[in-house]
Every structure is written in C-alpha cells, then in structure tokens.
Amino acid sequence: MSDIDFIKSIQISEFSSTPKYLQLADAVIEGVRKNQLKQGDILPSINEVSVYFDISRDTVEKGYRHLKSLDIISSTPGKGYFVAKSDVVSKQKIALFLNKLSAHKKIIYDAFARELGDEASLDLFVYNSDVSHLRSLLLNLTKQYDHYVVFPHFKEGSDQAAEVLGLIPIDKLMLLGKLIEGLEGSFDAVYENYEKDIYGALEKMLAPLSQYRTLKLVFPDHSDYPKAIIKGFYRFCQQYAFDHLLVDDLAKEPLKRGECYIILAEDDLVHMLEKSIAKDYQIGNDIGVISYNETPLKKFILNGIATISTDFELMGKYAAQIIKQQKKEQKENPFYVNIRPSL
C-alpha cells in the first residue's frame, strides 16, 4: 500500500472526544496489525497528513512521536518516518459513550483505562444525555469496535433507549450505571440498583436523620437522574414516617430549620451552601445536607459533607475486568454511606 493509499484509508472522526493525534496513531497501529503496513514501509509525511485531514502539523507530529515512543515507527533524517516493526500486539478496540462529563465520570474513565492498560485502544464520545445525539454518533462511527460501553442516561426520550442501543451488536454491548428494559439478548453491564441503594443508604443514616422533621429530595426537572431514586426515597420516608417533599428547583425553595436535604446535582450543592450562608444557618445543626455521589473534596467541605454513593472507581475497574476476561456478566456495583458533620 502506498503512503497516499494509506492516508485515504485513515478515518479521523470529528465526533470523537479522543484526541486526533491518538486517532492517527491508532490508525497506523491498525494498519500494521492488518498487514496493510509492513516493516520498512515509509509513512506519509507530516505535511501530507496535515493537508489531507486539515489538522495542524503539531497534531500529526504528536501522533508520530507517540508511535515512536511505542517503538512502532522510527525516523531517519532526510527520509522521514517508517514502520519499525510488524509484530504489533493486537489490541481490543473500545468505544466509550459518556452521557456527560463530570468528576464522577472522570473517576470511572480513569479506572477503566488504567485497568485495561495497553491491552485496548479506547475512543471516547460524549452525547450530552441526548438520545438523538447518541443515535447520530452510533450511525456516524467511522470504524467498528470490539466493545461499545454506554452510560444510558437520558434527559428525554428514554422510551427510545432500547431501540437506539439496538444499533449496537448485543454481544458487543456493555451498559454502565443502569440497565435498560427492552434489550433482547445477552450483554455485559455494571449497574446501580437505584431504588434499593437509596433506601438502604438512608436506613443506615436513620439515627442522625431522626433529628430532622422533614426530608427533601432535590431532583431537578428535565435531569437525567433515574426516577428509581425518587421511588426509593418515598418508600423510605413512608416506612419510617418522615414528612417528605420532592424539590425540583432549589433556587425557589425556602430553607427552614429542622429539614434535611438530599442533593443530587453538584450545582445544587453549591446553591445550598450559598443559601445557608445567606440565612446564617449552620449545616449539620440547623439543616442537614446529604450529597448524592462521592467526590474527594466532599471530605473537606465544611469539615465533611455526608454522601451516599456508588463506588465509581470500582465501576470502571469491574467494567475493564469483564472485557479482559471475555465473559458475559451483569454485575451490581456496591453503594456506600459516608456519615459526616453536614448531617
């Protein structure tokens, strides 16, 4: 294959969150693996690749440097870059679809990538909790993958989830975070049991919660949080006779002493801290605060924000292990309680 023919065989996606230099490097690795590129073959010049894909020379050079660091290519002054070896270990190709970028998703991504190590090539896509955007991404993929890992959380259109996920070969699908009804066949998953998790977590917090007369779940309108959280919250409050309320807009909610707020969104946690300061309320005394989803900083804010949370690092690790072990498995992720002074 000539260098020009090889350029034409490369596909760099504008939709992927994977840096273009890594997409370029992965394309070269795939070419060597498929024997399209052989040891000693000259690669297209930095300028040729830059012009053909309308990307910067720095991006191309970074991709080639990455390949040199892996000893896959080498260079000779005056001759350019060439394939240095043909015995490239086959890597699994994985597409990871995040519904959004957040501190929690970063923890999962980092643990997932770390556990996979050099055994996989990972492309990242973000679809902003929009089922139509996910459909578009899947229909416009420029290559096939061995595994498609999806966080199926949607602000609207959840009734279309099974149909859209059906665009993925079921034996290559892995769901993270939650299961989706209507999917037929055997697929992998590492999921949370939202109704059971919040009910069990609040039970473990029953003693400190008993000082508050009302529990309020702050569940924003048009969010992608699973409605099963609401069911578990209601069931707990009814079981243990707490006055309770669902709050869809914290900005409009007046704070009152003797109430405990369970807050899902990080932005709402910031608003709660601002509102409590404005009213000179002491969190953990006048009002209680429980934050959904643990992050490292919550150990230190106001001497510690109480959290109820799945183990995000373990979720990423479990997902990678299932892929590496090549066995079909659906695994429920553990859920933890961290009682701290905000309660």
C-alpha positions in Angstrom: 0.0 0.0 0.0 1.4 3.4 -1.0 1.6 6.2 1.5 -1.2 8.1 -0.3 -3.4 5.0 -0.3 -2.8 4.6 3.4 -3.8 8.2 4.0 -7.1 7.6 2.3 -7.7 4.5 4.5 -7.4 6.5 7.7 -10.6 7.9 9.2 -10.4 10.6 11.8 -13.7 11.4 13.5 -14.8 14.9 14.3 -17.4 13.4 16.7 -14.9 11.5 18.9 -13.6 13.1 22.1 -10.4 11.0 21.6 -7.6 13.4 20.6 -6.9 13.4 16.9 -3.3 12.5 17.4 -4.3 9.3 19.1 -6.8 8.5 16.4 -4.0 8.9 13.9 -1.6 6.7 15.9 -4.3 4.1 16.3 -4.9 4.1 12.6 -1.2 3.4 11.9 -1.2 0.6 14.6 -4.3 -0.9 12.9 -2.6 -0.7 9.5 0.4 -2.6 10.8 -1.8 -5.2 12.6 -3.7 -5.8 9.4 -0.5 -6.1 7.4 -1.5 -3.0 5.3 1.8 -1.5 6.5 4.9 -3.7 6.6 8.2 -3.2 8.4 10.2 -0.7 6.5 7.3 1.0 4.7 7.5 4.8 4.5 4.7 6.7 6.2 3.1 9.8 4.7 4.9 12.9 5.7 3.7 15.2 8.4 2.8 17.8 5.8 0.9 15.3 3.7 -1.2 14.1 6.6 -1.7 17.7 7.9 -3.0 18.9 4.5 -5.2 15.9 3.8 -7.1 16.0 7.1 -6.9 19.7 7.6 -5.3 19.3 11.0 -2.2 21.0 12.4 1.3 19.8 11.8 1.7 19.7 15.6 -1.1 17.2 15.9 0.4 14.9 13.3 3.9 15.2 14.8 2.4 14.4 18.3 0.8 11.3 16.8 4.1 10.2 15.3 6.0 10.9 18.5 3.5 8.7 20.3 4.1 5.9 17.8 7.9 6.3 18.2 7.6 6.1 22.0 5.9 2.7 21.4 8.8 1.6 19.1 6.2 1.1 16.3 7.8 3.6 13.9 11.2 5.2 13.6 12.6 8.1 11.6 15.7 8.9 9.5 16.8 12.5 8.7 16.1 13.2 5.1 13.9 10.1 4.6 11.1 10.6 7.0 9.1 8.2 9.1 8.9 4.4 8.5 7.4 1.3 10.2 9.9 -0.1 12.6 8.3 -3.5 13.4 5.5 -5.6 12.2 4.8 -7.7 15.4 2.3 -5.3 16.9 0.2 -6.9 19.7 -3.5 -6.9 18.8 -5.5 -4.5 20.9 -9.2 -4.6 21.6 -11.0 -1.5 20.2 -13.4 0.0 22.6 -15.8 2.9 22.2 -16.9 4.6 25.4 -20.1 6.7 25.3 -20.5 9.1 28.3 -23.8 10.9 28.8 -21.9 13.9 30.2 -18.5 14.9 31.5 -18.3 15.2 35.3 -16.0 14.5 38.2 -17.6 11.1 38.7 -17.3 10.1 35.1 -13.6 11.1 35.1 -13.1 8.7 38.1 -14.8 5.9 36.1 -12.9 6.7 32.9 -9.5 6.8 34.6 -10.1 3.5 36.5 -11.4 1.8 33.3 -8.4 3.0 31.2 -5.9 2.2 33.9 -7.3 -1.4 34.4 -7.3 -2.0 30.6 -3.7 -0.7 30.3 -2.1 -1.3 26.9 -4.5 -4.1 26.1 -7.1 -1.9 24.4 -7.5 1.2 22.2 -10.1 3.5 23.8 -12.2 6.1 21.9 -14.3 8.5 23.9 -17.6 10.0 22.9 -19.9 12.4 24.8 -23.6 12.6 23.9 -24.9 15.1 26.5 -27.7 12.8 27.7 -29.5 13.3 24.4 -30.8 10.1 22.9 -30.9 11.6 19.4 -27.3 12.6 19.7 -26.3 9.1 20.8 -28.2 7.7 17.7 -26.3 10.1 15.5 -23.0 9.1 17.0 -23.6 5.4 16.5 -24.8 5.9 12.9 -21.7 8.0 12.0 -19.0 5.9 13.6 -16.0 5.6 11.2 -14.9 2.2 12.4 -16.1 -1.0 14.1 -15.3 -1.8 17.7 -14.9 -4.9 19.8 -16.9 -3.4 22.6 -19.3 -0.5 22.9 -19.6 0.8 26.5 -22.5 3.1 27.2 -23.9 5.1 30.1 -27.6 5.1 29.1 -28.8 8.2 31.0 -31.2 10.5 29.1 -32.9 13.7 29.9 -35.8 12.9 27.5 -36.6 10.1 25.1 -35.9 7.2 27.5 -38.6 5.2 25.7 -36.3 5.2 22.6 -33.3 3.9 24.6 -33.7 0.2 23.7 -34.2 1.0 20.0 -31.1 3.2 19.8 -28.9 0.8 21.8 -30.2 -1.9 19.4 -27.9 -0.3 16.8 -25.0 -1.9 18.7 -24.4 -5.7 18.3 -25.8 -7.0 21.5 -22.8 -9.3 22.1 -20.5 -6.2 22.0 -22.6 -4.0 24.3 -21.8 -3.1 27.9 -24.1 -0.8 29.9 -22.7 1.2 32.8 -24.7 2.8 35.6 -28.1 1.3 34.8 -29.9 -1.4 32.9 -32.4 -0.7 30.1 -35.7 -2.6 29.7 -36.5 -4.0 26.3 -33.0 -5.1 25.3 -33.0 -8.6 24.0 -30.0 -10.9 24.2 -27.0 -11.3 26.4 -25.0 -8.2 27.2 -22.5 -7.0 29.8 -23.3 -4.5 32.5 -22.1 -2.9 35.7 -25.1 -1.2 37.1 -26.6 0.6 40.1 -29.8 -0.5 41.8 -31.0 3.0 42.4 -34.3 2.3 44.4 -32.7 -0.3 46.6 -29.5 1.7 47.1 -31.0 5.0 48.3 -33.5 3.1 50.6 -30.7 1.1 52.2 -28.4 4.1 52.5 -31.0 6.2 54.3 -31.7 3.3 56.6 -28.1 3.3 57.6 -28.4 7.1 58.3 -31.6 6.7 60.3 -30.1 7.7 63.7 -28.7 11.1 62.5 -31.8 11.7 60.3 -34.1 11.3 63.2 -33.2 14.9 64.4 -34.9 16.3 61.3 -38.7 16.6 60.9 -38.7 16.8 57.1 -36.6 15.2 54.4 -36.4 16.8 51.0 -35.0 15.2 47.8 -33.7 17.9 45.4 -34.4 16.3 42.0 -34.0 18.8 39.2 -36.6 18.9 36.4 -35.5 17.6 33.0 -32.5 15.9 34.5 -31.0 12.5 33.5 -31.1 11.1 37.1 -33.1 7.8 37.3 -36.6 8.1 38.6 -36.0 5.0 40.7 -34.1 7.3 43.2 -37.5 9.0 43.9 -39.2 5.7 44.4 -36.6 4.6 46.9 -36.8 7.9 48.7 -40.6 7.8 49.0 -40.5 4.2 50.2 -38.0 5.1 53.0 -39.9 8.1 54.2 -43.2 6.2 54.2 -41.7 3.3 56.0 -40.2 5.5 58.8 -42.9 8.2 58.9 -40.8 11.2 57.8 -42.5 14.2 56.3 -41.1 14.4 52.9 -41.1 16.5 49.7 -39.6 16.4 46.2 -37.9 19.7 45.2 -37.5 20.3 41.5 -35.9 23.8 41.8 -33.7 24.6 44.8 -33.4 28.2 43.9 -37.2 28.7 44.6 -37.2 26.5 47.8 -37.1 28.4 51.1 -34.7 26.9 53.6 -36.2 26.0 57.0 -34.6 24.8 60.2 -35.2 21.2 61.0 -35.1 20.0 57.4 -32.6 17.7 55.7 -31.8 18.0 52.0 -30.7 15.1 49.8 -29.0 16.8 46.8 -28.2 15.0 43.5 -26.7 17.7 41.3 -23.3 19.3 42.1 -24.7 22.8 41.1 -27.5 22.4 43.6 -25.0 21.6 46.4 -23.2 24.9 45.7 -26.6 26.7 45.8 -27.4 25.1 49.1 -24.2 26.2 50.6 -24.8 29.8 49.4 -28.4 29.9 50.6 -27.4 28.5 54.1 -24.7 31.1 54.4 -27.1 33.9 53.4 -29.5 32.8 56.1 -26.7 32.2 58.7 -27.8 28.6 59.0 -25.3 26.1 60.3 -25.2 22.9 58.2 -25.3 19.8 60.3 -27.2 21.7 63.1 -30.0 24.0 61.7 -30.3 22.0 58.5 -28.9 18.7 57.2 -27.2 18.1 53.8 -26.6 14.7 52.1 -24.9 14.8 48.7 -25.5 12.1 46.2 -22.2 10.8 44.7 -18.9 11.0 46.5 -16.0 13.2 45.3 -12.7 13.7 47.1 -13.4 17.3 48.0 -16.6 16.4 49.9 -14.5 15.0 52.7 -13.2 18.5 53.4 -16.0 21.0 52.6 -17.5 22.3 55.9 -15.5 19.6 57.8 -17.2 17.0 55.6 -20.3 16.6 53.5 -22.3 13.4 54.1 -22.6 11.4 51.0 -24.4 8.3 49.6 -22.6 7.0 46.6 -21.8 4.1 44.4 -18.1 3.3 44.1 -17.1 5.0 40.8 -13.6 3.7 40.7 -14.8 0.1 41.2 -17.3 0.5 38.5 -14.6 1.4 36.0 -12.4 -1.4 37.2 -15.2 -4.0 37.1 -16.1 -3.0 33.5 -12.5 -3.4 32.3 -12.2 -6.8 34.1 -15.3 -8.1 32.4 -13.9 -7.1 29.0 -10.5 -8.6 29.7 -12.0 -11.8 31.0 -14.2 -12.1 27.9 -17.2 -13.4 29.7 -20.8 -12.3 29.8 -21.6 -10.8 33.1 -24.0 -8.3 34.7 -22.6 -7.0 38.0 -24.3 -4.8 40.6 -22.0 -2.1 41.8 -21.7 -1.5 45.6 -23.2 1.5 47.2 -21.7 3.2 50.3 -22.7 5.7 53.0 -20.3 8.3 54.4 -21.7 9.9 57.5 -20.1 13.3 58.1 -20.7 16.5 60.0 -23.2 18.0 57.4 -25.7 15.5 58.7 
